[in-house]
Amino acid sequence: MQIKPVDSPQLRRLFLEMPALLYKGNPNYIRPLDKDIEAVFDPSRNKAFRFGEVIRWVLFNNSGEAIGRIAAFVNRKYKTRGDDVPVGGCGFFECINNQDAANQLFDTAKKWLSDKGMEAMDGPINFGERDKWWGLVIQGFQSPLYCMNYNPPYYQSLFEHYGFQPFFYQYCYGMHPKETLAKKFFDRHAALTTDRGLSAHHADKKRLDKFAADFHTVYNKAWAGHGGNKELSLEQCKMLFRQMKPVMDEKVIWFAYYNDTPIAMFINLPDLNQWFRYLNGKFDFLHKIKFLVLRATVKNKRFAGLAFGVVPEWHGKGVDSYIVVEAAKIIQHDLDYEEYEMQWIGDFNPKMIAVAESITPVKSRILITYRYLFDRNKEFRRHPLL
């Protein structure tokens, strides 16, 4: 076997195309858009380059066929509370079902990270934020949500036989959107509807900047500084909403207010992979036209939960139930979705897991973020609870 760093246009193309060869014939595999993968490795599009660097490799067998790939990265901003050693990352791992091949990929990433001063590596993770390309699927091998990792079941064995240990589990929860909510939701909702200062509204594309500002308020109060989430600027939030606008379904994006001040959010989007699955990773001009046609003609049956949050001063007052019931009035009666899946929640966040499980106890998908300590005698500690 021979491993080569990605240092030419030909190897960059092979890095993108190798997974499609590996998953050929798998009906659940959806090839990610090439542009979304390449954005991770482009300093002009990935802010993580301000604080680190990345390298990627392709592994070949003795016949010259690509049989694996991996990326490794250091990021000075990547740190979990309680870490007592510098931690790097590996990701974008793909490999045939062969432990020797996997070991060569892991060994290569480990050596590069060690040379950069790292003493552990987490994986498979993203060189950037946790909302994309994060974790290894161990349960729920149905088609992935947009920008979610997908892998065959045997990857778990490849990671664990190398010596990776679970740093934290990632739970996705799913349900049919028409399922009746638990009675406690309606009881809490009823208790709050007598307060005329409280209201809930879905987004409106004509007032996009207003809802981006509301998102900015709730997100930074509810999430910034927790579980690796960073504070977002107002301009970042406006840009995010402008990017979402072409595929946004206004009626699945909700905010709760008290006297017009935003206090909670329930952010969902149609799952873009239900359209992108027909593009084979391409998004050039012709494929953009094809996407517009698909969006207009192919019914999207799945929507995904991206973010849910309540500002701290309203915790424990039932606002979570209030906004869910208000949203359900529209989603369950006016819309035609058949699947709902929430983006992953780390097992280090029991409060958010409790909220999700109050909506549905069904874990539709489980992923793992692994950690590998280079000092094999060092005590392993899992991600601390929030």
C-alpha positions, 0 to 999 in steps of 0.5 A, a space after each residue: 500500500 502507498 499513501 500520497 498527500 493531496 497535492 495535485 488537481 488529480 489527487 483532489 479530484 480522486 479525494 472527492 470521487 473515491 467515496 462514490 466508488 466505495 458506496 457504489 450500489 448502496 441506495 442510502 448513500 448520497 454523494 455530498 456536493 463537491 463544493 461543500 467538501 472543497 470549502 473545508 480545504 479552501 482558506 478563502 472559504 473556511 475561517 478555521 485556517 485563521 487558527 490552524 492548518 489541514 492536510 489530506 491523503 489518499 491511500 492506494 493498494 499495490 495495483 494503484 487503486 484508491 482504497 482510502 482517504 483521510 484528512 488531519 487538522 490542527 486548530 488552536 481554537 479547538 478545545 474542550 473544557 477539561 482538556 489537559 493536552 493539545 488535541 488535533 482532529 482527523 476526518 473525511 475518513 473513507 476506507 475499504 473493510 481492511 484494518 491494515 489499510 485503516 491503520 495506515 491512514 490513522 498512523 499517517 494522521 497521528 504522525 502528522 499531528 504529533 509532529 505539530 505538537 498534538 497529543 490526541 486526535 478526535 475523529 471523525 470530525 470537521 475542520 471547522 464547526 460541529 454542524 457539518 461532517 461530525 461523528 461516525 454513524 453507528 446506528 441508523 444507516 438510512 440516507 443522511 441529512 445534508 452535510 451529515 457524515 455517512 459510513 458503513 457499519 464496519 467503520 466502527 470496528 476500524 476505529 475501535 480496533 485501532 484504539 479510538 474510544 468514544 469521547 461523546 455520543 451524538 443522538 438524532 431524534 426522529 418522528 412522523 410530523 403528524 404524530 400527536 404531541 404528549 399531553 404535557 405540551 398542551 397543558 404547558 401551552 394552555 398555562 401560558 396562552 393567558 399571558 397576552 405578552 407571549 406570542 409566536 410567529 413563523 419566519 417571513 422571507 419579506 422580513 428576513 433581516 428582522 428574523 435574522 436579528 431575532 435568531 442572533 439574540 436567541 442563539 447568542 443567549 441560549 447557545 454561545 459558549 456552550 458545547 463548543 458553540 461560538 457567538 455569532 455576529 449580527 452580520 453572520 446571522 443575516 448572511 446565514 438567513 440569506 443563504 437559507 432563503 432559496 430553500 427556506 420553508 417559512 412555516 417551519 422556522 419559528 420564534 417566540 416573543 415576549 412583548 416583541 422581544 425574542 425569547 425562543 427559536 425553533 429552526 427547521 429546514 427542508 432536507 436538501 439532500 432529498 434534492 441533492 441526491 440527484 446531482 451526483 455531487 455536482 453544482 455547476 451552472 447546469 446542475 443549479 438549473 437541474 436543482 431548481 427544476 427538482 425543487 419545483 417538481 420533486 416533493 421533499 418529504 423530510 425536514 430537519 431540525 437545525 436549532 432549538 433554544 430558549 433564552 436563560 431567563 425563560 428556562 423552566 417556564 414552559 416556553 419550549 412547549 409553547 413554541 412547539 405547540 404553536 409550530 405544530 398547529 401549522 406543520 401538522 395541519 398545513 404542510 405535507 412532510 412525512 419525516 422529521 429528524 433533529 440534528 444531533 445532540 451530544 450526550 454531554 447536553 442532558 437538558 437538550 436531550 430531555 427537550 428532544 425526548 419530550 417530543 419523541 423518544 425515538 433515536 433515529 440515528 446515533 453517531 460517535 465522536 471518538 478520541 485517541 490519546 497518543 500516550 496509551 497509558 494516560 487516563 481517558 476522560 469523556 466529554 464533560 457534561 454541560 
